[in-house]
Amino acid sequence: MRKMLLFTTPSFPKYFSQKLSAIGVCYFIVVFSSVADVQKFHLTIKNHVFTPAELVIPANQKVKLIINNNDDVAEEFDSFDLNREKVIFPNKKAVIYVGPLPAGEYEYFGEFHPNSARGKIIVKENSHAN
Amino acid sequence: MLINTVILFLRDLLPLFILFAYCQVIFPTIMFTIKHKIYSVLICLLITFLYWCSAEHISEMFDGAGIEILSIALLLTSYFGLMLVSCFSNNKNNHYITTKRLMIMLGIICFSVIKLSEFTLFFNVYTSNANNWLNLAVGVVIGLGICFSFYILFSYFLKELISKSHQKIVFIFWFLFLAGQVNHIILFLAQIDFISLNRTVVNLSAYLADSSEYGHILNALIGYESSPSQMHINLYSLTLVLPIVIYFTKPLMFKITHSKGGENE
Protein backbone atom coordinates (compact mmCIF):
# COMPACT_ATOMS: atom_id res chain seq x y z
CA MET A 1 0.00 0.00 0.00
CA ARG A 2 2.86 2.35 0.74
CA LYS A 3 4.41 1.69 -2.65
CA MET A 4 1.87 3.54 -4.76
CA LEU A 5 3.33 7.02 -4.47
CA LEU A 6 3.59 8.67 -7.86
CA PHE A 7 0.47 7.18 -9.39
CA THR A 8 -1.88 8.08 -6.58
CA THR A 9 -0.91 11.72 -6.06
CA PRO A 10 -3.82 13.96 -7.05
CA SER A 11 -1.79 15.99 -9.56
CA PHE A 12 -0.44 13.04 -11.56
CA PRO A 13 -3.65 11.97 -13.38
CA LYS A 14 -4.42 15.58 -14.29
CA TYR A 15 -0.87 16.16 -15.58
CA PHE A 16 -0.95 12.94 -17.55
CA SER A 17 -4.37 13.64 -19.07
CA GLN A 18 -3.32 17.16 -20.08
CA LYS A 19 -0.25 15.85 -21.86
CA LEU A 20 -2.24 13.10 -23.51
CA SER A 21 -4.89 15.56 -24.70
CA ALA A 22 -2.25 17.85 -26.18
CA ILE A 23 -0.61 14.98 -28.00
CA GLY A 24 -3.98 13.78 -29.26
CA VAL A 25 -4.94 17.20 -30.59
CA CYS A 26 -1.62 17.60 -32.37
CA TYR A 27 -1.94 14.13 -33.86
CA PHE A 28 -5.43 14.78 -35.21
CA ILE A 29 -4.37 18.14 -36.66
CA VAL A 30 -1.55 16.41 -38.52
CA VAL A 31 -3.77 13.55 -39.65
CA PHE A 32 -6.64 15.65 -40.91
CA SER A 33 -4.43 18.20 -42.58
CA SER A 34 -2.73 15.40 -44.48
CA VAL A 35 -6.08 13.83 -45.48
CA ALA A 36 -7.26 17.12 -46.95
CA ASP A 37 -4.38 17.11 -49.49
CA VAL A 38 -4.74 13.53 -50.67
CA GLN A 39 -5.33 12.96 -54.38
CA LYS A 40 -8.21 10.69 -55.37
CA PHE A 41 -8.14 7.99 -57.99
CA HIS A 42 -10.95 5.78 -59.18
CA LEU A 43 -11.14 2.14 -60.13
CA THR A 44 -14.26 0.41 -61.39
CA ILE A 45 -15.15 -3.25 -61.34
CA LYS A 46 -17.50 -4.31 -64.09
CA ASN A 47 -18.00 -7.87 -65.32
CA HIS A 48 -15.18 -8.93 -62.96
CA VAL A 49 -12.68 -6.66 -64.70
CA PHE A 50 -10.88 -3.68 -63.18
CA THR A 51 -10.99 -0.47 -65.18
CA PRO A 52 -8.55 1.08 -65.89
CA ALA A 53 -6.27 -1.93 -65.98
CA GLU A 54 -3.28 0.35 -65.40
CA LEU A 55 -3.58 3.26 -63.02
CA VAL A 56 -0.84 5.85 -62.79
CA ILE A 57 -0.31 7.60 -59.47
CA PRO A 58 2.41 9.97 -58.28
CA ALA A 59 5.40 8.67 -56.38
CA ASN A 60 6.09 9.42 -52.72
CA GLN A 61 2.56 10.65 -52.08
CA LYS A 62 -0.34 9.10 -50.28
CA VAL A 63 -3.36 8.67 -52.55
CA LYS A 64 -6.97 7.75 -51.97
CA LEU A 65 -8.16 4.90 -54.12
CA ILE A 66 -11.93 4.72 -54.58
CA ILE A 67 -13.09 1.40 -55.97
CA ASN A 68 -16.61 1.12 -57.32
CA ASN A 69 -18.08 -2.34 -57.70
CA ASN A 70 -20.70 -2.26 -60.43
CA ASP A 71 -21.23 -6.02 -60.37
CA ASP A 72 -23.89 -7.95 -58.48
CA VAL A 73 -21.35 -10.00 -56.53
CA ALA A 74 -18.71 -8.99 -54.06
CA GLU A 75 -15.10 -8.66 -55.09
CA GLU A 76 -11.96 -8.29 -53.07
CA PHE A 77 -9.24 -5.89 -54.06
CA ASP A 78 -6.07 -7.73 -53.10
CA SER A 79 -2.46 -6.73 -53.61
CA PHE A 80 0.60 -8.30 -52.06
CA ASP A 81 2.77 -5.56 -53.58
CA LEU A 82 0.72 -2.82 -51.95
CA ASN A 83 -0.13 -4.85 -48.82
CA ARG A 84 -3.80 -4.04 -49.16
CA GLU A 85 -6.94 -6.13 -49.24
CA LYS A 86 -10.51 -5.01 -49.00
CA VAL A 87 -13.85 -6.49 -49.87
CA ILE A 88 -16.08 -4.35 -52.07
CA PHE A 89 -19.70 -5.36 -51.79
CA PRO A 90 -21.98 -5.44 -54.84
CA ASN A 91 -22.98 -2.01 -56.13
CA LYS A 92 -20.97 -0.34 -53.37
CA LYS A 93 -17.71 1.50 -53.21
CA ALA A 94 -14.70 1.11 -50.98
CA VAL A 95 -11.88 3.45 -50.06
CA ILE A 96 -8.27 2.40 -49.68
CA TYR A 97 -5.34 4.64 -48.91
CA VAL A 98 -2.16 3.73 -50.70
CA GLY A 99 1.35 5.06 -50.40
CA PRO A 100 3.60 6.89 -50.20
CA LEU A 101 5.25 4.55 -52.67
CA PRO A 102 8.52 4.72 -54.58
CA ALA A 103 8.39 4.58 -58.37
CA GLY A 104 7.57 1.18 -59.81
CA GLU A 105 4.76 -1.18 -60.74
CA TYR A 106 2.47 -2.74 -58.19
CA GLU A 107 0.11 -5.48 -59.18
CA TYR A 108 -3.31 -6.15 -57.75
CA PHE A 109 -6.08 -8.63 -58.46
CA GLY A 110 -9.60 -9.56 -57.51
CA GLU A 111 -9.47 -12.41 -55.03
CA PHE A 112 -12.79 -13.84 -56.18
CA HIS A 113 -12.07 -13.63 -59.90
CA PRO A 114 -8.30 -13.65 -60.16
CA ASN A 115 -8.22 -14.71 -63.82
CA SER A 116 -10.13 -11.71 -65.13
CA ALA A 117 -9.84 -9.08 -62.39
CA ARG A 118 -6.22 -8.06 -62.63
CA GLY A 119 -4.43 -4.78 -62.96
CA LYS A 120 -1.45 -2.77 -61.92
CA ILE A 121 -0.74 0.53 -60.32
CA ILE A 122 2.15 2.35 -61.94
CA VAL A 123 3.87 4.80 -59.65
CA LYS A 124 5.71 7.55 -61.50
CA GLU A 125 7.72 10.51 -60.38
CA ASN A 126 5.97 13.85 -60.97
CA SER A 127 2.94 12.23 -62.59
CA HIS A 128 -0.51 13.86 -62.82
CA ALA A 129 -3.87 12.35 -62.01
CA ASN A 130 -4.86 9.47 -64.31
CA MET B 1 -10.29 -22.24 -58.30
CA LEU B 2 -8.55 -25.24 -56.71
CA ILE B 3 -5.49 -23.28 -55.63
CA ASN B 4 -7.61 -20.31 -54.53
CA THR B 5 -9.72 -22.57 -52.33
CA VAL B 6 -6.66 -24.11 -50.69
CA ILE B 7 -5.13 -20.70 -50.09
CA LEU B 8 -8.42 -19.57 -48.59
CA PHE B 9 -8.18 -22.36 -46.04
CA LEU B 10 -4.53 -21.61 -45.29
CA ARG B 11 -5.21 -17.94 -44.82
CA ASP B 12 -8.44 -17.98 -42.85
CA LEU B 13 -8.87 -21.35 -41.18
CA LEU B 14 -5.32 -22.49 -40.45
CA PRO B 15 -4.76 -19.73 -37.84
CA LEU B 16 -7.89 -20.97 -36.06
CA PHE B 17 -6.58 -24.54 -35.92
CA ILE B 18 -3.24 -23.29 -34.67
CA LEU B 19 -5.03 -21.28 -31.98
CA PHE B 20 -6.94 -24.36 -30.84
CA ALA B 21 -3.72 -26.39 -30.74
CA TYR B 22 -2.09 -23.80 -28.51
CA CYS B 23 -5.12 -23.45 -26.22
CA GLN B 24 -5.12 -27.19 -25.60
CA VAL B 25 -1.63 -27.08 -24.09
CA ILE B 26 -1.48 -23.54 -22.71
CA PHE B 27 -4.71 -23.70 -20.67
CA PRO B 28 -5.06 -27.28 -19.43
CA THR B 29 -5.58 -26.24 -15.81
CA ILE B 30 -8.65 -24.19 -16.63
CA MET B 31 -11.59 -26.55 -16.87
CA PHE B 32 -13.84 -26.18 -19.88
CA THR B 33 -16.87 -28.40 -19.62
CA ILE B 34 -18.84 -29.60 -22.61
CA LYS B 35 -21.40 -26.93 -21.79
CA HIS B 36 -18.77 -24.16 -22.04
CA LYS B 37 -17.55 -25.47 -25.36
CA ILE B 38 -21.04 -25.73 -26.80
CA TYR B 39 -21.91 -22.23 -25.63
CA SER B 40 -18.69 -20.88 -27.12
CA VAL B 41 -19.33 -22.53 -30.46
CA LEU B 42 -22.93 -21.34 -30.57
CA ILE B 43 -22.05 -17.77 -29.62
CA CYS B 44 -19.24 -17.75 -32.17
CA LEU B 45 -21.48 -19.02 -34.95
CA LEU B 46 -24.22 -16.57 -34.02
CA ILE B 47 -21.89 -13.57 -34.02
CA THR B 48 -20.29 -14.73 -37.26
CA PHE B 49 -23.73 -15.03 -38.86
CA LEU B 50 -24.70 -11.56 -37.66
CA TYR B 51 -21.40 -10.17 -38.91
CA TRP B 52 -21.87 -11.80 -42.27
CA CYS B 53 -25.41 -10.46 -42.62
CA SER B 54 -24.48 -6.94 -41.66
CA ALA B 55 -21.00 -6.74 -43.22
CA GLU B 56 -22.26 -4.67 -46.12
CA HIS B 57 -23.72 -2.04 -43.79
CA ILE B 58 -20.73 -2.14 -41.44
CA SER B 59 -18.41 -1.52 -44.39
CA GLU B 60 -20.12 1.80 -45.06
CA MET B 61 -19.84 3.07 -41.52
CA PHE B 62 -17.14 5.52 -40.45
CA ASP B 63 -16.57 6.72 -43.99
CA GLY B 64 -15.94 3.24 -45.32
CA ALA B 65 -13.69 2.15 -42.48
CA GLY B 66 -16.26 0.13 -40.54
CA ILE B 67 -14.92 -3.32 -41.28
CA GLU B 68 -11.37 -2.33 -40.46
CA ILE B 69 -12.34 -0.68 -37.18
CA LEU B 70 -14.39 -3.68 -36.13
CA SER B 71 -11.57 -6.05 -37.05
CA ILE B 72 -9.08 -3.98 -35.07
CA ALA B 73 -11.36 -4.03 -32.02
CA LEU B 74 -11.84 -7.78 -32.24
CA LEU B 75 -8.13 -8.45 -32.74
CA LEU B 76 -7.11 -6.28 -29.80
CA THR B 77 -9.74 -7.87 -27.56
CA SER B 78 -8.57 -11.31 -28.55
CA TYR B 79 -4.91 -10.45 -28.07
CA PHE B 80 -5.24 -8.89 -24.62
CA GLY B 81 -7.68 -11.51 -23.39
CA LEU B 82 -5.52 -14.46 -24.38
CA MET B 83 -2.22 -12.80 -23.55
CA LEU B 84 -3.16 -11.78 -20.02
CA VAL B 85 -4.63 -15.16 -19.14
CA SER B 86 -1.65 -17.07 -20.54
CA CYS B 87 0.80 -14.86 -18.64
CA PHE B 88 -0.92 -15.81 -15.40
CA SER B 89 -2.08 -19.28 -16.37
CA ASN B 90 -0.20 -21.01 -13.57
CA ASN B 91 -2.12 -19.20 -10.89
CA LYS B 92 -4.23 -21.91 -9.37
CA ASN B 93 -6.34 -19.54 -7.29
CA ASN B 94 -9.87 -20.80 -7.94
CA HIS B 95 -11.27 -17.35 -7.34
CA TYR B 96 -10.04 -16.27 -10.76
CA ILE B 97 -10.89 -19.43 -12.68
CA THR B 98 -14.24 -18.09 -13.90
CA THR B 99 -12.68 -14.80 -15.01
CA LYS B 100 -9.90 -16.59 -16.85
CA ARG B 101 -12.35 -18.90 -18.49
CA LEU B 102 -14.45 -15.97 -19.70
CA MET B 103 -11.40 -14.13 -20.99
CA ILE B 104 -10.22 -17.19 -22.89
CA MET B 105 -13.65 -17.72 -24.38
CA LEU B 106 -13.86 -14.06 -25.32
CA GLY B 107 -10.43 -14.15 -26.93
CA ILE B 108 -11.17 -17.28 -28.91
CA ILE B 109 -14.61 -16.07 -29.98
CA CYS B 110 -13.31 -12.68 -31.17
CA PHE B 111 -10.52 -14.29 -33.16
CA SER B 112 -12.83 -16.94 -34.58
CA VAL B 113 -15.40 -14.36 -35.66
CA ILE B 114 -12.82 -12.48 -37.72
CA LYS B 115 -11.50 -15.56 -39.47
CA LEU B 116 -14.83 -17.33 -39.93
CA SER B 117 -16.59 -14.26 -41.28
CA GLU B 118 -13.85 -13.70 -43.86
CA PHE B 119 -13.93 -17.37 -44.75
CA THR B 120 -17.72 -17.41 -45.00
CA LEU B 121 -17.77 -14.36 -47.24
CA PHE B 122 -15.17 -15.79 -49.56
CA PHE B 123 -16.72 -19.22 -49.63
CA ASN B 124 -20.15 -17.80 -50.36
CA VAL B 125 -18.86 -15.95 -53.41
CA TYR B 126 -16.84 -18.95 -54.55
CA THR B 127 -19.79 -21.31 -54.33
CA SER B 128 -22.19 -18.91 -56.06
CA ASN B 129 -19.84 -18.39 -58.99
CA ALA B 130 -18.25 -21.80 -59.21
CA ASN B 131 -18.47 -23.26 -62.69
CA ASN B 132 -16.41 -26.24 -61.71
CA TRP B 133 -17.79 -27.78 -58.55
CA LEU B 134 -15.30 -30.61 -58.69
CA ASN B 135 -12.36 -28.24 -58.35
CA LEU B 136 -14.08 -26.51 -55.47
CA ALA B 137 -14.84 -29.79 -53.70
CA VAL B 138 -11.28 -31.03 -54.16
CA GLY B 139 -9.99 -27.71 -52.86
CA VAL B 140 -12.18 -28.01 -49.77
CA VAL B 141 -10.96 -31.53 -49.08
CA ILE B 142 -7.32 -30.56 -49.52
CA GLY B 143 -7.71 -27.39 -47.45
CA LEU B 144 -9.47 -29.17 -44.60
CA GLY B 145 -6.94 -31.96 -44.76
CA ILE B 146 -4.03 -29.57 -44.48
CA CYS B 147 -5.65 -27.75 -41.57
CA PHE B 148 -6.54 -30.88 -39.62
CA SER B 149 -3.23 -32.60 -40.19
CA PHE B 150 -1.35 -29.45 -39.24
CA TYR B 151 -3.46 -29.22 -36.08
CA ILE B 152 -2.75 -32.81 -35.08
CA LEU B 153 0.98 -32.63 -35.78
CA PHE B 154 1.36 -29.25 -34.16
CA SER B 155 -0.57 -30.33 -31.05
CA TYR B 156 1.66 -33.38 -30.76
CA PHE B 157 4.75 -31.21 -31.16
CA LEU B 158 3.60 -28.79 -28.45
CA LYS B 159 2.66 -31.60 -26.05
CA GLU B 160 6.04 -33.21 -26.57
CA LEU B 161 7.74 -29.94 -25.70
CA ILE B 162 5.60 -29.64 -22.57
CA SER B 163 6.33 -33.21 -21.54
CA LYS B 164 10.06 -32.56 -21.88
CA SER B 165 9.76 -29.52 -19.57
CA HIS B 166 10.18 -27.02 -22.39
CA GLN B 167 7.13 -25.08 -21.33
CA LYS B 168 8.90 -21.75 -21.77
CA ILE B 169 9.63 -22.50 -25.42
CA VAL B 170 5.95 -23.27 -25.98
CA PHE B 171 4.97 -19.99 -24.41
CA ILE B 172 7.46 -18.09 -26.61
CA PHE B 173 5.93 -19.73 -29.70
CA TRP B 174 2.50 -18.81 -28.36
CA PHE B 175 3.48 -15.18 -27.87
CA LEU B 176 4.98 -15.15 -31.38
CA PHE B 177 1.65 -16.38 -32.71
CA LEU B 178 -0.32 -13.73 -30.78
CA ALA B 179 2.04 -10.97 -31.88
CA GLY B 180 1.80 -12.13 -35.49
CA GLN B 181 -1.98 -12.07 -35.48
CA VAL B 182 -2.40 -8.75 -33.71
CA ASN B 183 0.04 -7.12 -36.14
CA HIS B 184 -2.59 -7.26 -38.84
CA ILE B 185 -4.02 -4.14 -37.26
CA ILE B 186 -1.12 -2.21 -38.80
CA LEU B 187 -2.42 -2.96 -42.27
CA PHE B 188 -5.97 -2.05 -41.30
CA LEU B 189 -4.83 1.24 -39.80
CA ALA B 190 -2.76 2.09 -42.89
CA GLN B 191 -5.63 1.14 -45.18
CA ILE B 192 -8.00 3.62 -43.49
CA ASP B 193 -5.30 6.29 -43.30
CA PHE B 194 -5.07 6.28 -39.52
CA ILE B 195 -1.31 5.80 -39.78
CA SER B 196 1.25 6.13 -42.53
CA LEU B 197 3.62 3.29 -43.03
CA ASN B 198 7.27 4.00 -43.63
CA ARG B 199 9.17 2.31 -46.39
CA THR B 200 9.96 -1.35 -46.00
CA VAL B 201 12.95 -2.15 -43.88
CA VAL B 202 13.77 -5.43 -45.58
CA ASN B 203 12.34 -7.28 -48.55
CA LEU B 204 12.41 -11.07 -48.30
CA SER B 205 9.92 -11.74 -51.07
CA ALA B 206 12.67 -13.11 -53.30
CA TYR B 207 13.25 -15.88 -50.72
CA LEU B 208 9.74 -16.43 -49.39
CA ALA B 209 6.84 -14.52 -50.91
CA ASP B 210 3.70 -13.69 -48.95
CA SER B 211 1.61 -15.19 -51.73
CA SER B 212 3.29 -18.60 -51.59
CA GLU B 213 1.87 -21.51 -49.62
CA TYR B 214 4.80 -21.45 -47.17
CA GLY B 215 4.33 -17.72 -46.82
CA HIS B 216 0.72 -18.24 -45.81
CA ILE B 217 1.68 -20.94 -43.31
CA LEU B 218 4.41 -18.82 -41.75
CA ASN B 219 2.01 -15.89 -41.65
CA ALA B 220 -0.44 -18.05 -39.75
CA LEU B 221 2.25 -19.30 -37.34
CA ILE B 222 4.22 -16.16 -36.56
CA GLY B 223 2.71 -13.36 -38.66
CA TYR B 224 5.40 -13.48 -41.34
CA GLU B 225 5.63 -10.42 -43.59
CA SER B 226 8.06 -10.50 -46.48
CA SER B 227 8.44 -6.72 -46.57
CA PRO B 228 7.72 -5.25 -43.15
CA SER B 229 7.86 -1.55 -42.45
CA GLN B 230 9.52 -0.03 -39.40
CA MET B 231 6.13 0.30 -37.74
CA HIS B 232 5.45 -3.39 -38.32
CA ILE B 233 8.70 -4.29 -36.63
CA ASN B 234 8.11 -1.90 -33.73
CA LEU B 235 4.61 -3.18 -33.01
CA TYR B 236 5.66 -6.78 -33.45
CA SER B 237 8.51 -6.29 -31.02
CA LEU B 238 6.26 -4.58 -28.50
CA THR B 239 3.48 -7.18 -28.67
CA LEU B 240 6.05 -9.95 -28.40
CA VAL B 241 8.29 -8.54 -25.69
CA LEU B 242 5.47 -7.37 -23.41
CA PRO B 243 3.98 -10.80 -22.66
CA ILE B 244 7.43 -12.41 -22.49
CA VAL B 245 8.53 -9.88 -19.86
CA ILE B 246 5.33 -10.36 -17.88
CA TYR B 247 5.56 -14.14 -18.10
CA PHE B 248 9.20 -14.43 -17.10
CA THR B 249 9.14 -11.78 -14.36
CA LYS B 250 5.86 -13.06 -12.91
CA PRO B 251 7.59 -15.43 -10.39
CA LEU B 252 9.79 -12.55 -9.25
CA MET B 253 6.78 -10.26 -8.79
CA PHE B 254 4.92 -12.91 -6.80
CA LYS B 255 8.02 -13.49 -4.69
CA ILE B 256 8.32 -9.77 -3.90
CA THR B 257 4.59 -9.53 -3.13
CA HIS B 258 4.66 -12.49 -0.77
CA SER B 259 7.83 -11.30 0.98
CA LYS B 260 6.26 -7.85 1.50
CA GLY B 261 3.17 -9.50 2.89
CA GLY B 262 5.34 -11.42 5.34
CA GLU B 263 7.07 -8.21 6.46
CA ASN B 264 3.78 -6.40 7.02
CA GLU B 265 2.63 -9.15 9.31
Chai-1 contact restraints between the chains, C-beta under 6 A:
chainA,res_idxA,chainB,res_idxB,connection_type,confidence,min_distance_angstrom,max_distance_angstrom,comment,restraint_id
A,V73,B,V125,contact,1.0,0.0,6.0,A-B,restraint_1
A,A74,B,V125,contact,1.0,0.0,6.0,A-B,restraint_2
A,F80,B,D210,contact,1.0,0.0,6.0,A-B,restraint_3
A,F80,B,S211,contact,1.0,0.0,6.0,A-B,restraint_4
A,N83,B,L187,contact,1.0,0.0,6.0,A-B,restraint_5
A,R84,B,Q191,contact,1.0,0.0,6.0,A-B,restraint_6
A,F89,B,E56,contact,1.0,0.0,6.0,A-B,restraint_7
A,A94,B,G64,contact,1.0,0.0,6.0,A-B,restraint_8
A,V95,B,G64,contact,1.0,0.0,6.0,A-B,restraint_9
A,I96,B,Q191,contact,1.0,0.0,6.0,A-B,restraint_10
A,Y97,B,D193,contact,1.0,0.0,6.0,A-B,restraint_11
A,F112,B,V125,contact,1.0,0.0,6.0,A-B,restraint_12
